[in-house]
Amino acid sequence: MSSSGTPFRGLGVILLVTAVLLSACGGAATPTPAEAPEATTASAEPLIVAFAHVGPVSDEGWTWSHDQGRLAVEAAFPNVETMTIESMPFSEDATRALEGLVAAGANMVFVTSGYADYLYEVARAHPDVAFFECGAPGPEDLTNLVGYAIDSHNVAYLLGMTAGLLTESNKLGYVGAYPGIYGDVNAFELGALSVNPEAISEVVFVNSWFDPAAESQAANALIDDGVDVLYGIMDDPTYLTVAEERGVWAVMWNTDMRRYGPNAYVSSVLLNWNDFYVSEVQAYLDGSWTGGRFVSLPLGEGVDRDAWGQNVPADVQTQVEAVREQILGGWSPFVGPISDAGGTVRVESGVAMAWSDIVLAWDWPIEGIRVRE
């Protein structure tokens, strides 16, 4: 992805990078052989681990979940120091901010969204620093970079099943971030169609990962049109609060947000980066760390469904849980025939979609999805 493309994680509130730069806080592919950056020894300076985020840590969503991973690192390694940048913009300011982290002594830099060329420029200039990019594999020549992601599409499928069983209007609503990102809502709709062939998903894009006002407007418009189950991939609980007020269901992303709408809450695509971050820091410390690889955290490890909401019927839970066990056993729901929104078959019968096709290249909506202009 070039720096001009749609971000894997969207635009956060842009802050002056210099104001936050030094806000110091107390199933992988075969690795490309690379010389690991020199690990910290007992006599050396403390290891410094930096995190650069797309949004504010207080969002209680995507960025908050990554910050929990930072806290897990601090708990596991009392002698490790951490630094954080919040709301890093998708511009040359990101390059300058990352350079600033290196200048401040960072040995490991976790960039928790897809900053592409802004990050790669810095990584190439500092081969002795370990870099990480959340969202996609990086360039093959960057042997000091690790790409990482989660298999959230399987959870989206399961929660789509749940929505298909709960809906009475057969209208599901999706509050999306950016046009062209369809993997998540496609998985959700496939799950819904598997139990309810009449289910449709109406999609509204708000052109941000974090815009509560736009999310509220989109959610209310969808409900006004008859939607009775909301879903989305936003970084905050706004549409859940709308669902609670309007008396419809809401399926969430990132974290357990049920306190914002206990009656409406169904479940969430629940993220947990803690073990990944701790294991990477441990590998660096013991000298076994390698770059030039990509890690995708599967269902049951870095991502899963959250505990069910208080009003989700037991029979719905049982039906969905049975399919979750099938996925854990190796079954994939992403097998053709799968048609696009225009009715053209895009995945032939019996053909299983590859991980990369689902997560990185699914840029067309499937049949059953209606995108609002």
Contacts in CASP RR format, 6 or more apart in sequence:
PFRMAT RR
TARGET T0000
AUTHOR 0000-0000-0000
METHOD contacts of the structure
MODEL  1
MSSSGTPFRGLGVILLVTAVLLSACGGAATPTPAEAPEATTASAEPLIVA
FAHVGPVSDEGWTWSHDQGRLAVEAAFPNVETMTIESMPFSEDATRALEG
LVAAGANMVFVTSGYADYLYEVARAHPDVAFFECGAPGPEDLTNLVGYAI
DSHNVAYLLGMTAGLLTESNKLGYVGAYPGIYGDVNAFELGALSVNPEAI
SEVVFVNSWFDPAAESQAANALIDDGVDVLYGIMDDPTYLTVAEERGVWA
VMWNTDMRRYGPNAYVSSVLLNWNDFYVSEVQAYLDGSWTGGRFVSLPLG
EGVDRDAWGQNVPADVQTQVEAVREQILGGWSPFVGPISDAGGTVRVESG
VAMAWSDIVLAWDWPIEGIRVRE
1 8 0 8 1.000
1 114 0 8 1.000
1 116 0 8 1.000
1 136 0 8 1.000
2 116 0 8 1.000
2 117 0 8 1.000
3 90 0 8 1.000
3 115 0 8 1.000
3 116 0 8 1.000
3 117 0 8 1.000
3 118 0 8 1.000
5 116 0 8 1.000
6 178 0 8 1.000
6 179 0 8 1.000
6 180 0 8 1.000
6 181 0 8 1.000
7 54 0 8 1.000
7 90 0 8 1.000
7 113 0 8 1.000
7 114 0 8 1.000
7 115 0 8 1.000
7 178 0 8 1.000
8 113 0 8 1.000
8 114 0 8 1.000
8 134 0 8 1.000
8 135 0 8 1.000
8 136 0 8 1.000
9 54 0 8 1.000
9 62 0 8 1.000
9 112 0 8 1.000
9 113 0 8 1.000
9 114 0 8 1.000
9 134 0 8 1.000
9 135 0 8 1.000
9 209 0 8 1.000
10 54 0 8 1.000
10 90 0 8 1.000
10 113 0 8 1.000
10 177 0 8 1.000
10 178 0 8 1.000
10 208 0 8 1.000
10 209 0 8 1.000
10 210 0 8 1.000
11 54 0 8 1.000
11 89 0 8 1.000
11 90 0 8 1.000
11 208 0 8 1.000
11 209 0 8 1.000
12 54 0 8 1.000
12 55 0 8 1.000
12 56 0 8 1.000
12 87 0 8 1.000
12 89 0 8 1.000
12 208 0 8 1.000
12 209 0 8 1.000
12 210 0 8 1.000
13 55 0 8 1.000
13 56 0 8 1.000
13 87 0 8 1.000
13 210 0 8 1.000
14 87 0 8 1.000
14 89 0 8 1.000
14 93 0 8 1.000
15 86 0 8 1.000
15 87 0 8 1.000
17 85 0 8 1.000
17 88 0 8 1.000
17 89 0 8 1.000
17 93 0 8 1.000
17 94 0 8 1.000
17 96 0 8 1.000
17 97 0 8 1.000
20 84 0 8 1.000
20 85 0 8 1.000
20 86 0 8 1.000
20 87 0 8 1.000
21 85 0 8 1.000
21 97 0 8 1.000
21 100 0 8 1.000
21 101 0 8 1.000
21 104 0 8 1.000
22 83 0 8 1.000
22 104 0 8 1.000
23 83 0 8 1.000
23 84 0 8 1.000
23 85 0 8 1.000
23 86 0 8 1.000
24 81 0 8 1.000
24 82 0 8 1.000
24 83 0 8 1.000
24 84 0 8 1.000
25 70 0 8 1.000
25 74 0 8 1.000
25 82 0 8 1.000
25 83 0 8 1.000
25 84 0 8 1.000
26 74 0 8 1.000
26 81 0 8 1.000
26 82 0 8 1.000
27 295 0 8 1.000
27 296 0 8 1.000
27 297 0 8 1.000
27 298 0 8 1.000
28 293 0 8 1.000
28 294 0 8 1.000
28 295 0 8 1.000
28 296 0 8 1.000
29 137 0 8 1.000
29 293 0 8 1.000
29 294 0 8 1.000
29 295 0 8 1.000
30 293 0 8 1.000
31 290 0 8 1.000
31 291 0 8 1.000
31 292 0 8 1.000
31 293 0 8 1.000
32 140 0 8 1.000
32 143 0 8 1.000
32 290 0 8 1.000
32 291 0 8 1.000
32 292 0 8 1.000
32 293 0 8 1.000
33 143 0 8 1.000
33 290 0 8 1.000
34 143 0 8 1.000
34 144 0 8 1.000
34 290 0 8 1.000
34 291 0 8 1.000
34 292 0 8 1.000
35 143 0 8 1.000
36 130 0 8 1.000
36 284 0 8 1.000
36 287 0 8 1.000
36 288 0 8 1.000
36 289 0 8 1.000
36 290 0 8 1.000
36 291 0 8 1.000
37 107 0 8 1.000
37 127 0 8 1.000
37 128 0 8 1.000
37 129 0 8 1.000
37 130 0 8 1.000
37 144 0 8 1.000
37 284 0 8 1.000
37 289 0 8 1.000
38 128 0 8 1.000
39 284 0 8 1.000
39 285 0 8 1.000
39 286 0 8 1.000
39 287 0 8 1.000
39 289 0 8 1.000
40 46 0 8 1.000
40 47 0 8 1.000
40 107 0 8 1.000
40 284 0 8 1.000
40 285 0 8 1.000
46 79 0 8 1.000
46 80 0 8 1.000
46 81 0 8 1.000
47 77 0 8 1.000
47 79 0 8 1.000
47 80 0 8 1.000
47 81 0 8 1.000
47 107 0 8 1.000
47 108 0 8 1.000
47 281 0 8 1.000
47 284 0 8 1.000
47 285 0 8 1.000
48 80 0 8 1.000
48 81 0 8 1.000
48 82 0 8 1.000
48 83 0 8 1.000
48 104 0 8 1.000
48 105 0 8 1.000
48 106 0 8 1.000
48 107 0 8 1.000
48 108 0 8 1.000
49 70 0 8 1.000
49 73 0 8 1.000
49 80 0 8 1.000
49 81 0 8 1.000
49 82 0 8 1.000
49 83 0 8 1.000
49 106 0 8 1.000
49 107 0 8 1.000
49 108 0 8 1.000
49 109 0 8 1.000
49 110 0 8 1.000
49 281 0 8 1.000
50 82 0 8 1.000
50 83 0 8 1.000
50 84 0 8 1.000
50 85 0 8 1.000
50 101 0 8 1.000
50 104 0 8 1.000
50 106 0 8 1.000
50 108 0 8 1.000
50 109 0 8 1.000
50 110 0 8 1.000
51 66 0 8 1.000
51 67 0 8 1.000
51 70 0 8 1.000
51 82 0 8 1.000
51 83 0 8 1.000
51 84 0 8 1.000
51 85 0 8 1.000
51 109 0 8 1.000
51 110 0 8 1.000
51 112 0 8 1.000
52 84 0 8 1.000
52 85 0 8 1.000
52 88 0 8 1.000
52 94 0 8 1.000
52 97 0 8 1.000
52 98 0 8 1.000
52 101 0 8 1.000
52 109 0 8 1.000
52 110 0 8 1.000
52 111 0 8 1.000
52 112 0 8 1.000
52 115 0 8 1.000
53 63 0 8 1.000
53 66 0 8 1.000
53 67 0 8 1.000
53 84 0 8 1.000
53 85 0 8 1.000
53 86 0 8 1.000
53 87 0 8 1.000
53 88 0 8 1.000
53 112 0 8 1.000
53 113 0 8 1.000
54 62 0 8 1.000
54 63 0 8 1.000
54 87 0 8 1.000
54 88 0 8 1.000
54 112 0 8 1.000
54 113 0 8 1.000
54 209 0 8 1.000
55 62 0 8 1.000
55 63 0 8 1.000
55 86 0 8 1.000
55 87 0 8 1.000
55 88 0 8 1.000
55 209 0 8 1.000
55 210 0 8 1.000
55 235 0 8 1.000
56 63 0 8 1.000
56 86 0 8 1.000
56 87 0 8 1.000
56 210 0 8 1.000
57 63 0 8 1.000
57 64 0 8 1.000
57 67 0 8 1.000
57 84 0 8 1.000
57 86 0 8 1.000
58 64 0 8 1.000
59 210 0 8 1.000
59 235 0 8 1.000
59 236 0 8 1.000
60 236 0 8 1.000
60 237 0 8 1.000
60 254 0 8 1.000
60 255 0 8 1.000
60 257 0 8 1.000
61 235 0 8 1.000
61 236 0 8 1.000
61 253 0 8 1.000
61 254 0 8 1.000
61 255 0 8 1.000
61 257 0 8 1.000
62 112 0 8 1.000
62 209 0 8 1.000
62 235 0 8 1.000
62 253 0 8 1.000
62 254 0 8 1.000
62 271 0 8 1.000
63 86 0 8 1.000
63 112 0 8 1.000
63 235 0 8 1.000
64 254 0 8 1.000
64 255 0 8 1.000
65 254 0 8 1.000
65 255 0 8 1.000
65 271 0 8 1.000
65 272 0 8 1.000
65 273 0 8 1.000
66 110 0 8 1.000
66 112 0 8 1.000
66 134 0 8 1.000
66 273 0 8 1.000
67 84 0 8 1.000
68 272 0 8 1.000
68 273 0 8 1.000
68 274 0 8 1.000
69 273 0 8 1.000
69 274 0 8 1.000
69 277 0 8 1.000
69 278 0 8 1.000
70 82 0 8 1.000
70 84 0 8 1.000
70 277 0 8 1.000
72 274 0 8 1.000
72 275 0 8 1.000
72 277 0 8 1.000
72 278 0 8 1.000
73 80 0 8 1.000
73 82 0 8 1.000
73 277 0 8 1.000
73 278 0 8 1.000
73 281 0 8 1.000
74 80 0 8 1.000
74 82 0 8 1.000
76 278 0 8 1.000
76 281 0 8 1.000
76 282 0 8 1.000
77 278 0 8 1.000
77 281 0 8 1.000
77 282 0 8 1.000
77 285 0 8 1.000
80 281 0 8 1.000
83 101 0 8 1.000
83 104 0 8 1.000
83 106 0 8 1.000
85 97 0 8 1.000
85 101 0 8 1.000
88 94 0 8 1.000
88 97 0 8 1.000
88 115 0 8 1.000
90 115 0 8 1.000
90 118 0 8 1.000
91 118 0 8 1.000
92 118 0 8 1.000
94 115 0 8 1.000
94 118 0 8 1.000
94 119 0 8 1.000
95 118 0 8 1.000
95 119 0 8 1.000
95 121 0 8 1.000
95 122 0 8 1.000
98 109 0 8 1.000
98 111 0 8 1.000
98 115 0 8 1.000
98 118 0 8 1.000
98 119 0 8 1.000
98 122 0 8 1.000
99 122 0 8 1.000
99 125 0 8 1.000
101 109 0 8 1.000
102 109 0 8 1.000
102 122 0 8 1.000
102 126 0 8 1.000
102 129 0 8 1.000
106 129 0 8 1.000
107 129 0 8 1.000
107 130 0 8 1.000
107 284 0 8 1.000
108 129 0 8 1.000
108 130 0 8 1.000
108 131 0 8 1.000
108 132 0 8 1.000
108 280 0 8 1.000
108 281 0 8 1.000
108 284 0 8 1.000
109 129 0 8 1.000
109 130 0 8 1.000
109 131 0 8 1.000
109 132 0 8 1.000
110 132 0 8 1.000
110 134 0 8 1.000
110 277 0 8 1.000
111 119 0 8 1.000
111 131 0 8 1.000
111 132 0 8 1.000
111 133 0 8 1.000
111 134 0 8 1.000
112 134 0 8 1.000
113 134 0 8 1.000
113 135 0 8 1.000
114 133 0 8 1.000
114 134 0 8 1.000
114 135 0 8 1.000
114 136 0 8 1.000
115 133 0 8 1.000
116 133 0 8 1.000
119 131 0 8 1.000
119 133 0 8 1.000
119 145 0 8 1.000
120 138 0 8 1.000
120 139 0 8 1.000
120 142 0 8 1.000
120 145 0 8 1.000
122 131 0 8 1.000
123 129 0 8 1.000
123 131 0 8 1.000
123 142 0 8 1.000
123 144 0 8 1.000
123 145 0 8 1.000
124 142 0 8 1.000
126 144 0 8 1.000
127 143 0 8 1.000
127 144 0 8 1.000
128 144 0 8 1.000
129 144 0 8 1.000
130 144 0 8 1.000
130 146 0 8 1.000
130 280 0 8 1.000
130 284 0 8 1.000
130 289 0 8 1.000
130 291 0 8 1.000
131 142 0 8 1.000
131 144 0 8 1.000
131 145 0 8 1.000
131 146 0 8 1.000
132 145 0 8 1.000
132 146 0 8 1.000
132 147 0 8 1.000
132 148 0 8 1.000
132 280 0 8 1.000
133 145 0 8 1.000
133 146 0 8 1.000
133 147 0 8 1.000
133 148 0 8 1.000
134 147 0 8 1.000
134 148 0 8 1.000
134 149 0 8 1.000
135 147 0 8 1.000
135 148 0 8 1.000
135 149 0 8 1.000
136 147 0 8 1.000
136 149 0 8 1.000
136 294 0 8 1.000
136 359 0 8 1.000
136 360 0 8 1.000
137 147 0 8 1.000
137 294 0 8 1.000
138 145 0 8 1.000
138 147 0 8 1.000
138 292 0 8 1.000
138 294 0 8 1.000
139 145 0 8 1.000
140 292 0 8 1.000
142 292 0 8 1.000
143 291 0 8 1.000
143 292 0 8 1.000
144 291 0 8 1.000
144 292 0 8 1.000
145 291 0 8 1.000
145 292 0 8 1.000
146 280 0 8 1.000
146 291 0 8 1.000
146 292 0 8 1.000
146 293 0 8 1.000
146 294 0 8 1.000
146 295 0 8 1.000
147 293 0 8 1.000
147 294 0 8 1.000
147 295 0 8 1.000
148 276 0 8 1.000
148 294 0 8 1.000
148 295 0 8 1.000
148 296 0 8 1.000
148 297 0 8 1.000
149 294 0 8 1.000
149 295 0 8 1.000
149 296 0 8 1.000
149 297 0 8 1.000
149 359 0 8 1.000
150 271 0 8 1.000
150 296 0 8 1.000
150 297 0 8 1.000
150 302 0 8 1.000
150 303 0 8 1.000
151 296 0 8 1.000
151 297 0 8 1.000
151 298 0 8 1.000
151 299 0 8 1.000
151 303 0 8 1.000
151 355 0 8 1.000
151 359 0 8 1.000
152 184 0 8 1.000
152 187 0 8 1.000
152 269 0 8 1.000
152 271 0 8 1.000
152 303 0 8 1.000
153 183 0 8 1.000
153 184 0 8 1.000
153 187 0 8 1.000
153 334 0 8 1.000
153 358 0 8 1.000
153 359 0 8 1.000
154 187 0 8 1.000
154 298 0 8 1.000
154 299 0 8 1.000
154 303 0 8 1.000
154 327 0 8 1.000
154 333 0 8 1.000
155 269 0 8 1.000
155 270 0 8 1.000
155 299 0 8 1.000
155 303 0 8 1.000
155 304 0 8 1.000
155 305 0 8 1.000
156 183 0 8 1.000
156 184 0 8 1.000
156 185 0 8 1.000
156 187 0 8 1.000
156 188 0 8 1.000
156 269 0 8 1.000
157 187 0 8 1.000
157 188 0 8 1.000
157 190 0 8 1.000
157 191 0 8 1.000
157 194 0 8 1.000
157 323 0 8 1.000
157 327 0 8 1.000
157 333 0 8 1.000
157 334 0 8 1.000
158 191 0 8 1.000
158 305 0 8 1.000
158 320 0 8 1.000
158 323 0 8 1.000
158 324 0 8 1.000
158 327 0 8 1.000
159 188 0 8 1.000
159 231 0 8 1.000
159 251 0 8 1.000
159 266 0 8 1.000
159 267 0 8 1.000
159 268 0 8 1.000
159 269 0 8 1.000
159 305 0 8 1.000
159 320 0 8 1.000
160 172 0 8 1.000
160 187 0 8 1.000
160 188 0 8 1.000
160 189 0 8 1.000
160 190 0 8 1.000
160 191 0 8 1.000
160 192 0 8 1.000
160 231 0 8 1.000
160 251 0 8 1.000
161 191 0 8 1.000
161 192 0 8 1.000
161 194 0 8 1.000
161 195 0 8 1.000
161 319 0 8 1.000
161 320 0 8 1.000
161 323 0 8 1.000
162 251 0 8 1.000
162 266 0 8 1.000
162 267 0 8 1.000
162 312 0 8 1.000
162 316 0 8 1.000
162 320 0 8 1.000
163 172 0 8 1.000
163 188 0 8 1.000
163 192 0 8 1.000
163 199 0 8 1.000
163 229 0 8 1.000
163 231 0 8 1.000
163 249 0 8 1.000
163 251 0 8 1.000
163 266 0 8 1.000
164 170 0 8 1.000
164 172 0 8 1.000
164 191 0 8 1.000
164 192 0 8 1.000
164 195 0 8 1.000
164 196 0 8 1.000
164 199 0 8 1.000
164 229 0 8 1.000
165 195 0 8 1.000
165 196 0 8 1.000
165 316 0 8 1.000
165 319 0 8 1.000
165 320 0 8 1.000
166 228 0 8 1.000
166 229 0 8 1.000
166 249 0 8 1.000
166 266 0 8 1.000
166 312 0 8 1.000
166 316 0 8 1.000
167 192 0 8 1.000
167 196 0 8 1.000
167 199 0 8 1.000
167 228 0 8 1.000
167 229 0 8 1.000
167 249 0 8 1.000
168 228 0 8 1.000
169 226 0 8 1.000
169 227 0 8 1.000
169 228 0 8 1.000
170 196 0 8 1.000
170 198 0 8 1.000
170 199 0 8 1.000
170 200 0 8 1.000
171 199 0 8 1.000
171 200 0 8 1.000
171 202 0 8 1.000
171 225 0 8 1.000
171 226 0 8 1.000
171 227 0 8 1.000
171 228 0 8 1.000
172 188 0 8 1.000
172 189 0 8 1.000
172 192 0 8 1.000
172 199 0 8 1.000
172 200 0 8 1.000
172 201 0 8 1.000
172 202 0 8 1.000
172 227 0 8 1.000
172 229 0 8 1.000
172 230 0 8 1.000
172 231 0 8 1.000
173 201 0 8 1.000
173 202 0 8 1.000
173 203 0 8 1.000
173 204 0 8 1.000
173 222 0 8 1.000
173 227 0 8 1.000
173 229 0 8 1.000
173 230 0 8 1.000
173 231 0 8 1.000
174 185 0 8 1.000
174 188 0 8 1.000
174 201 0 8 1.000
174 202 0 8 1.000
174 203 0 8 1.000
174 204 0 8 1.000
174 230 0 8 1.000
174 231 0 8 1.000
174 232 0 8 1.000
174 369 0 8 1.000
175 204 0 8 1.000
175 206 0 8 1.000
175 215 0 8 1.000
175 218 0 8 1.000
175 219 0 8 1.000
175 222 0 8 1.000
175 230 0 8 1.000
175 231 0 8 1.000
175 232 0 8 1.000
175 233 0 8 1.000
175 234 0 8 1.000
175 239 0 8 1.000
176 185 0 8 1.000
176 203 0 8 1.000
176 204 0 8 1.000
176 205 0 8 1.000
176 206 0 8 1.000
176 218 0 8 1.000
176 232 0 8 1.000
176 233 0 8 1.000
176 234 0 8 1.000
177 205 0 8 1.000
177 206 0 8 1.000
177 207 0 8 1.000
177 208 0 8 1.000
177 209 0 8 1.000
177 233 0 8 1.000
177 234 0 8 1.000
178 205 0 8 1.000
178 207 0 8 1.000
179 205 0 8 1.000
179 207 0 8 1.000
179 371 0 8 1.000
180 363 0 8 1.000
181 233 0 8 1.000
181 363 0 8 1.000
182 362 0 8 1.000
182 363 0 8 1.000
182 364 0 8 1.000
182 365 0 8 1.000
182 366 0 8 1.000
182 369 0 8 1.000
183 358 0 8 1.000
183 359 0 8 1.000
183 362 0 8 1.000
184 232 0 8 1.000
184 233 0 8 1.000
185 201 0 8 1.000
185 203 0 8 1.000
185 231 0 8 1.000
185 232 0 8 1.000
185 233 0 8 1.000
185 365 0 8 1.000
185 369 0 8 1.000
186 362 0 8 1.000
186 365 0 8 1.000
186 366 0 8 1.000
186 369 0 8 1.000
187 334 0 8 1.000
187 358 0 8 1.000
188 201 0 8 1.000
188 231 0 8 1.000
188 251 0 8 1.000
189 199 0 8 1.000
189 200 0 8 1.000
189 201 0 8 1.000
189 366 0 8 1.000
189 368 0 8 1.000
189 369 0 8 1.000
190 333 0 8 1.000
190 334 0 8 1.000
190 338 0 8 1.000
190 366 0 8 1.000
191 333 0 8 1.000
192 199 0 8 1.000
192 201 0 8 1.000
193 199 0 8 1.000
193 368 0 8 1.000
194 333 0 8 1.000
195 319 0 8 1.000
199 368 0 8 1.000
200 368 0 8 1.000
200 369 0 8 1.000
200 370 0 8 1.000
201 231 0 8 1.000
201 368 0 8 1.000
201 369 0 8 1.000
201 370 0 8 1.000
202 222 0 8 1.000
202 225 0 8 1.000
202 227 0 8 1.000
202 370 0 8 1.000
202 372 0 8 1.000
203 365 0 8 1.000
203 369 0 8 1.000
203 370 0 8 1.000
203 371 0 8 1.000
203 372 0 8 1.000
204 218 0 8 1.000
204 221 0 8 1.000
204 222 0 8 1.000
204 372 0 8 1.000
205 371 0 8 1.000
206 214 0 8 1.000
206 215 0 8 1.000
206 218 0 8 1.000
206 234 0 8 1.000
207 214 0 8 1.000
208 214 0 8 1.000
209 233 0 8 1.000
209 234 0 8 1.000
209 235 0 8 1.000
210 234 0 8 1.000
210 235 0 8 1.000
210 236 0 8 1.000
212 236 0 8 1.000
212 238 0 8 1.000
215 234 0 8 1.000
215 236 0 8 1.000
215 238 0 8 1.000
215 239 0 8 1.000
215 242 0 8 1.000
216 238 0 8 1.000
216 239 0 8 1.000
216 241 0 8 1.000
216 242 0 8 1.000
218 239 0 8 1.000
219 230 0 8 1.000
219 238 0 8 1.000
219 239 0 8 1.000
219 242 0 8 1.000
219 243 0 8 1.000
220 242 0 8 1.000
220 246 0 8 1.000
221 372 0 8 1.000
222 230 0 8 1.000
223 230 0 8 1.000
223 242 0 8 1.000
223 243 0 8 1.000
223 246 0 8 1.000
223 248 0 8 1.000
227 248 0 8 1.000
228 248 0 8 1.000
228 249 0 8 1.000
229 248 0 8 1.000
229 249 0 8 1.000
229 250 0 8 1.000
229 251 0 8 1.000
229 266 0 8 1.000
230 239 0 8 1.000
230 240 0 8 1.000
230 242 0 8 1.000
230 243 0 8 1.000
230 248 0 8 1.000
230 249 0 8 1.000
230 250 0 8 1.000
230 251 0 8 1.000
231 250 0 8 1.000
231 251 0 8 1.000
231 252 0 8 1.000
232 239 0 8 1.000
232 251 0 8 1.000
232 252 0 8 1.000
232 253 0 8 1.000
233 253 0 8 1.000
233 269 0 8 1.000
234 253 0 8 1.000
235 253 0 8 1.000
235 254 0 8 1.000
237 252 0 8 1.000
237 257 0 8 1.000
237 260 0 8 1.000
237 261 0 8 1.000
239 250 0 8 1.000
240 250 0 8 1.000
240 252 0 8 1.000
240 257 0 8 1.000
240 260 0 8 1.000
240 261 0 8 1.000
240 264 0 8 1.000
240 265 0 8 1.000
241 260 0 8 1.000
241 261 0 8 1.000
242 250 0 8 1.000
243 249 0 8 1.000
243 250 0 8 1.000
243 261 0 8 1.000
243 264 0 8 1.000
244 250 0 8 1.000
244 260 0 8 1.000
244 261 0 8 1.000
244 262 0 8 1.000
244 263 0 8 1.000
244 264 0 8 1.000
247 263 0 8 1.000
247 264 0 8 1.000
248 264 0 8 1.000
249 264 0 8 1.000
249 266 0 8 1.000
250 261 0 8 1.000
250 264 0 8 1.000
250 265 0 8 1.000
250 266 0 8 1.000
251 266 0 8 1.000
251 267 0 8 1.000
251 268 0 8 1.000
252 265 0 8 1.000
252 266 0 8 1.000
252 267 0 8 1.000
252 268 0 8 1.000
252 269 0 8 1.000
252 306 0 8 1.000
253 268 0 8 1.000
253 269 0 8 1.000
254 268 0 8 1.000
254 269 0 8 1.000
254 270 0 8 1.000
254 271 0 8 1.000
255 268 0 8 1.000
255 270 0 8 1.000
255 271 0 8 1.000
255 306 0 8 1.000
256 268 0 8 1.000
256 270 0 8 1.000
256 306 0 8 1.000
256 307 0 8 1.000
257 265 0 8 1.000
257 268 0 8 1.000
258 265 0 8 1.000
258 306 0 8 1.000
258 309 0 8 1.000
258 310 0 8 1.000
262 309 0 8 1.000
262 310 0 8 1.000
263 310 0 8 1.000
263 311 0 8 1.000
265 309 0 8 1.000
265 310 0 8 1.000
265 311 0 8 1.000
266 308 0 8 1.000
266 309 0 8 1.000
266 312 0 8 1.000
267 305 0 8 1.000
267 306 0 8 1.000
267 307 0 8 1.000
267 308 0 8 1.000
267 309 0 8 1.000
267 312 0 8 1.000
268 305 0 8 1.000
268 306 0 8 1.000
269 303 0 8 1.000
269 305 0 8 1.000
269 306 0 8 1.000
270 303 0 8 1.000
270 304 0 8 1.000
270 305 0 8 1.000
270 306 0 8 1.000
271 302 0 8 1.000
271 303 0 8 1.000
272 301 0 8 1.000
272 302 0 8 1.000
272 303 0 8 1.000
272 304 0 8 1.000
273 297 0 8 1.000
273 302 0 8 1.000
275 301 0 8 1.000
275 302 0 8 1.000
276 295 0 8 1.000
276 297 0 8 1.000
276 302 0 8 1.000
280 289 0 8 1.000
283 289 0 8 1.000
283 290 0 8 1.000
296 355 0 8 1.000
296 359 0 8 1.000
297 303 0 8 1.000
299 324 0 8 1.000
299 327 0 8 1.000
299 328 0 8 1.000
300 328 0 8 1.000
305 320 0 8 1.000
305 324 0 8 1.000
308 317 0 8 1.000
323 333 0 8 1.000
327 333 0 8 1.000
332 352 0 8 1.000
332 353 0 8 1.000
334 347 0 8 1.000
334 352 0 8 1.000
334 353 0 8 1.000
334 358 0 8 1.000
335 347 0 8 1.000
335 350 0 8 1.000
335 351 0 8 1.000
335 352 0 8 1.000
335 353 0 8 1.000
336 347 0 8 1.000
336 348 0 8 1.000
336 349 0 8 1.000
336 350 0 8 1.000
336 351 0 8 1.000
336 352 0 8 1.000
336 353 0 8 1.000
337 345 0 8 1.000
337 347 0 8 1.000
337 348 0 8 1.000
337 349 0 8 1.000
337 350 0 8 1.000
338 345 0 8 1.000
338 346 0 8 1.000
338 347 0 8 1.000
338 353 0 8 1.000
338 366 0 8 1.000
338 367 0 8 1.000
339 345 0 8 1.000
339 346 0 8 1.000
339 366 0 8 1.000
339 367 0 8 1.000
340 346 0 8 1.000
340 364 0 8 1.000
340 365 0 8 1.000
340 366 0 8 1.000
340 367 0 8 1.000
341 364 0 8 1.000
341 365 0 8 1.000
341 366 0 8 1.000
341 367 0 8 1.000
341 368 0 8 1.000
341 369 0 8 1.000
341 370 0 8 1.000
341 371 0 8 1.000
342 367 0 8 1.000
343 367 0 8 1.000
346 364 0 8 1.000
346 366 0 8 1.000
347 353 0 8 1.000
353 362 0 8 1.000
365 371 0 8 1.000
END
